[in-house]
Amino acid sequence: MSLLTLYYSDYLRLPLPSGHKFPAEKYRLVRSLLAGHPAFDLRPAPAARAEELALAHDPAYVQAILDGSVDPRIMRRIGFPWSEALVRRSLASAGGTLAAARDAMATGFGGNLAGGTHHAFRAEGSGFCVFNDLAVAIHVLRRDRVAARAAVVDLDVHQGDGTASMFEDDSEVLTVSMHGENNFPFRKQRSRIDIGLPDGTGDRQYLEHLRAVLPEVAAFRPSVVFYQSGVDGLAGDRLGRLALTPEGLAQRDRMVLELAKRHAIPVVITMGGGYGQPIERTAQAHAECYRAAAAIFGEGRRRAAGATFSNSETS
């Protein structure tokens, strides 16, 4: 059986002030939960290059982040203090998704144990997101002429506003965001498909909405699906307002991944948000998504060049 490669960036420490609400430790915990799994090959994420980031972002913004000249107001919107360590970690987070996207186009599956930084806009970051790894990967795949059309299925509890804004006028990218309507960001952008859920939404209603929208993803006939698999919809999450159970989240993951498998669409998983206490519960929910991928994609996924997963300009 061919192993599923998962990229991780927690080998680069994210220095944060004491008491900061971003759960940096969850990335190490998720990797430790998956480290012994026989289906996975865990690898350090490579760094994205500046010219790759500039396909999605304003080059001046990219340079300002890299050299530390970024406007302090932008760093406040991002929510992290600038540091060289933050730059290295952000480059690895984006690079992990890009490497996973290339894997997906070759084998049908790619995974990043980070990423999903969907609040980053073209010329600024926001909401713990420096660079939009989803947008960067889509632009690189299109530049390299290996994926003409992409779908982003964003199931984080917060709307993927940066991704929506970047691709609002792009007919070759389908952006789907199912999120808490009354949650951050309070000024929503326009995804191609937005499903805003009321506070307290539970498994049944959530899965009904997802079941209704997934056929629209398949009908778009994307060359690749990027699955932003945030688990902050879990009941009790500090920054979420939904009431999903671990079982509901697991069913959600299987629905998305089985759609990709059934239609032979390469799929890339990124982690997205999760802010529960204790953080171990959040890490376990993240890990379950990758375990579901192992069960669905772990057998018989490699195809000869030119077969099902060589999608392209003709898709």
VOGU-3710 file (C-alpha; in Angstrom, 3 decimals, decimal comma):
1> mslltlyysd> 0,000/0,000/0,000  1,270/3,456/-0,883  1,546/5,703/2,132  -0,368/8,963/2,399  2,053/11,861/2,838  1,164/14,459/5,456  3,232/17,627/5,817  3,779/19,266/9,206  5,242/22,611/10,214  5,242/22,374/14,017
11> ylrlplpsgh> 8,999/21,701/13,817  9,135/25,493/13,549  8,158/27,090/16,833  5,556/29,867/16,759  6,596/32,328/19,499  3,545/33,876/21,135  3,019/35,939/24,291  1,887/34,101/27,396  -1,875/33,635/27,420  -2,308/34,139/23,684
21> kfpaekyrlv> -5,542/32,465/22,520  -4,066/30,837/19,416  -3,562/27,124/20,253  -0,128/26,621/18,722  0,369/23,382/20,645  -2,452/21,607/18,831  -0,313/21,098/15,715  2,246/19,046/17,609  -0,548/17,115/19,319  -2,218/16,226/16,016
31> rsllaghpaf> 1,074/15,009/14,585  1,719/12,883/17,663  -1,746/11,318/17,345  -1,026/10,325/13,749  2,659/9,453/14,038  2,124/5,747/14,646  -0,525/5,257/11,979  0,657/2,742/9,364  -0,970/4,639/6,471  0,961/7,898/6,891
41> dlrpapaara> 4,354/9,235/5,886  4,878/12,411/7,919  7,309/14,926/6,441  8,455/18,437/7,391  6,726/20,976/5,179  8,921/22,822/2,693  8,862/26,617/2,652  6,809/28,374/0,013  8,837/30,754/-2,136  8,169/34,469/-2,368
51> eelalahdpa> 7,372/34,253/-6,084  4,765/31,568/-5,356  3,137/33,689/-2,655  3,068/36,656/-5,033  0,815/34,766/-7,439  -1,978/35,197/-4,884  -0,780/38,156/-2,802  0,346/41,685/-3,532  4,156/41,390/-3,923  4,627/44,457/-1,719
61> yvqaildgsv> 2,686/42,751/1,093  4,725/39,568/0,701  7,978/41,513/0,906  6,814/43,534/3,902  6,014/40,339/5,814  9,332/38,778/4,859  11,487/41,733/5,894  9,420/42,932/8,867  8,423/46,305/7,389  4,737/45,374/7,473
71> dprimrrigf> 2,357/47,995/8,862  1,767/47,314/12,599  -1,970/47,751/11,991  -1,898/44,746/9,662  -0,076/42,684/12,272  -2,752/43,636/14,804  -5,428/42,399/12,406  -3,477/39,184/11,959  -3,244/38,798/15,718  0,417/37,735/15,943
81> pwsealvrrs> 3,504/39,791/16,731  5,929/39,886/13,793  9,068/37,797/14,150  11,446/35,909/11,891  10,102/32,709/13,448  6,556/33,690/12,444  7,757/34,233/8,867  9,404/30,799/8,752  6,309/29,129/10,161  4,004/30,961/7,733
91> lasaggtlaa> 6,160/29,971/4,770  6,089/26,334/5,894  2,321/26,389/6,429  1,765/27,637/2,875  4,478/25,372/1,514  2,881/22,339/3,138  -0,412/22,986/1,364  1,375/23,540/-1,937  3,304/20,273/-1,558  0,077/18,483/-0,608
101> ardamatgfg> -1,638/19,936/-3,694  1,096/18,577/-5,932  0,742/15,194/-4,243  -3,005/15,273/-4,800  -2,603/15,925/-8,508  -0,224/12,965/-8,753  -1,964/10,462/-6,475  -5,469/11,703/-5,670  -4,735/12,802/-2,086  -2,639/15,397/-0,277
111> gnlaggthha> -2,627/16,469/3,355  -1,205/19,318/5,412  -1,224/19,289/9,219  -1,551/23,083/9,112  -2,892/25,604/6,614  -6,451/26,539/5,847  -5,488/30,183/6,462  -8,578/31,508/4,756  -8,756/34,977/6,354  -5,703/36,282/4,487
121> fraegsgfcv> -6,594/38,716/1,676  -4,519/39,715/-1,306  -2,778/42,654/0,410  -3,182/41,909/4,115  -3,637/39,154/6,619  -6,304/38,777/9,287  -7,581/36,413/11,950  -4,363/34,416/12,604  -3,748/34,111/8,842  -0,632/35,615/7,247
131> fndlavaihv> -0,721/34,064/3,759  -3,696/32,352/2,138  -2,255/28,896/1,464  -5,400/27,774/-0,384  -5,173/30,635/-2,887  -1,419/30,222/-3,300  -1,758/26,528/-4,127  -4,598/27,135/-6,589  -2,607/29,781/-8,438  0,527/27,629/-8,585
141> lrrdrvaara> -1,387/24,611/-9,921  -2,960/26,776/-12,585  0,355/28,396/-13,488  1,863/24,958/-13,908  -1,135/23,895/-16,033  -1,998/20,865/-13,930  -5,384/22,013/-12,572  -7,643/24,319/-14,533  -10,565/24,479/-12,078  -10,578/24,307/-8,302
151> avvdldvhqg> -13,198/24,051/-5,583  -12,678/25,169/-2,002  -14,985/23,427/0,467  -14,529/25,510/3,618  -16,209/23,995/6,681  -14,444/26,053/9,309  -16,925/27,769/11,636  -15,680/31,146/10,371  -16,400/32,278/6,831  -13,464/31,966/4,441
161> dgtasmfedd> -13,600/35,681/3,700  -10,104/36,098/2,289  -10,529/33,184/-0,100  -13,977/34,428/-1,140  -12,623/37,901/-1,873  -9,658/36,632/-3,882  -11,797/34,484/-6,173  -15,057/36,451/-6,249  -14,696/37,242/-9,946  -12,952/34,020/-10,959
171> sevltvsmhg> -15,337/31,640/-12,723  -12,804/28,795/-12,558  -12,809/28,630/-8,740  -15,841/27,521/-6,755  -15,756/28,827/-3,182  -18,117/27,159/-0,723  -18,244/28,361/2,875  -20,530/26,854/5,520  -20,041/28,837/8,695  -21,622/30,455/11,728
181> ennfpfrkqr> -23,565/33,459/10,466  -23,112/35,452/13,686  -19,425/34,707/14,103  -16,189/36,307/12,878  -15,710/37,836/10,357  -18,592/40,175/11,059  -18,247/41,766/7,627  -18,745/38,798/5,332  -17,429/38,532/1,775  -19,238/36,788/-1,089
191> sridiglpdg> -18,308/33,177/-1,684  -19,887/31,504/-4,697  -21,951/29,529/-2,176  -22,394/30,806/1,387  -24,372/28,895/4,009  -24,660/30,899/7,208  -25,780/28,816/10,159  -27,495/30,062/13,332  -25,840/29,699/16,719  -26,380/26,289/18,270
201> tgdrqylehl> -26,724/24,377/14,994  -26,292/20,671/15,695  -25,350/17,608/13,696  -28,648/16,927/11,967  -29,189/20,384/10,500  -25,513/20,805/9,675  -25,253/17,539/7,778  -28,499/18,235/5,911  -27,018/21,481/4,583  -23,787/19,736/3,637
211> ravlpevaaf> -25,621/16,900/1,921  -27,526/19,443/-0,173  -24,467/21,425/-1,287  -21,995/18,654/-2,132  -23,700/17,746/-5,438  -23,064/21,340/-6,540  -19,358/20,800/-5,911  -19,376/17,672/-8,059  -21,394/19,425/-10,789  -18,717/22,125/-11,018
221> rpsvvfyqsg> -16,310/19,386/-12,184  -13,244/20,767/-10,401  -9,769/19,516/-11,190  -9,033/19,535/-7,443  -10,896/20,097/-4,174  -9,316/21,911/-1,251  -11,016/20,872/1,987  -10,630/23,394/4,809  -11,523/21,026/7,630  -11,634/23,332/10,668
231> vdglagdrlg> -13,116/21,700/13,769  -14,141/24,900/15,565  -17,795/23,990/15,010  -17,381/21,429/17,785  -19,649/22,110/20,764  -17,772/24,020/23,454  -15,157/25,545/21,149  -14,074/28,917/22,551  -14,384/30,707/19,188  -17,263/28,755/17,696
241> rlaltpegla> -20,983/28,930/18,394  -22,205/25,693/16,876  -23,018/22,450/18,664  -21,495/19,673/16,572  -20,444/16,407/18,198  -17,227/14,540/17,390  -19,395/11,970/15,602  -21,036/14,708/13,524  -17,668/16,132/12,549  -16,420/12,677/11,579
251> qrdrmvlela> -19,467/12,117/9,382  -18,906/15,544/7,805  -15,325/14,593/6,927  -16,353/11,284/5,404  -19,017/12,969/3,276  -16,524/15,388/1,725  -13,787/12,797/1,216  -16,136/10,166/-0,165  -17,465/12,696/-2,671  -13,922/13,309/-3,908
261> krhaipvvit> -13,197/9,580/-4,059  -16,469/8,743/-5,822  -15,917/11,355/-8,529  -12,142/10,773/-8,789  -11,392/14,385/-7,821  -7,985/14,939/-6,190  -8,469/16,319/-2,689  -6,229/18,351/-0,378  -6,949/18,536/3,368  -5,890/21,555/5,401
271> mgggygqpie> -6,509/21,842/9,134  -8,136/25,199/9,746  -9,351/26,298/13,157  -10,065/24,586/16,443  -9,903/26,282/19,833  -11,461/23,926/22,348  -10,481/23,377/25,955  -8,940/21,017/26,690  -7,016/21,337/23,439  -6,601/17,541/23,310
281> rtaqahaecy> -10,268/17,218/22,305  -9,700/19,577/19,390  -6,549/17,724/18,347  -8,424/14,431/18,383  -11,134/15,877/16,124  -8,490/17,089/13,658  -6,757/13,706/13,709  -10,018/11,913/12,924  -10,239/13,735/9,602  -6,883/12,351/8,479
291> raaaaifgeg> -7,775/8,896/9,768  -10,905/9,047/7,622  -8,710/9,909/4,651  -6,548/6,868/5,390  -9,602/4,622/5,363  -10,931/6,121/2,122  -7,751/6,770/0,126  -5,292/4,318/1,635  -5,768/1,559/-0,925  -5,244/1,592/-4,648
301> rrraagatfs> -4,915/5,325/-5,030  -1,891/5,654/-7,267  -2,638/5,816/-10,971  -0,412/5,722/-13,977  0,521/9,058/-15,481  -2,196/10,261/-17,794  -4,958/8,406/-15,931  -7,778/9,660/-13,747  -5,758/12,053/-11,588  -3,996/13,904/-14,403
311> nsets> -6,693/16,558/-14,600  -6,022/19,583/-16,409  -6,912/22,071/-18,930  -9,504/19,722/-20,381  -11,425/19,144/-17,153
//
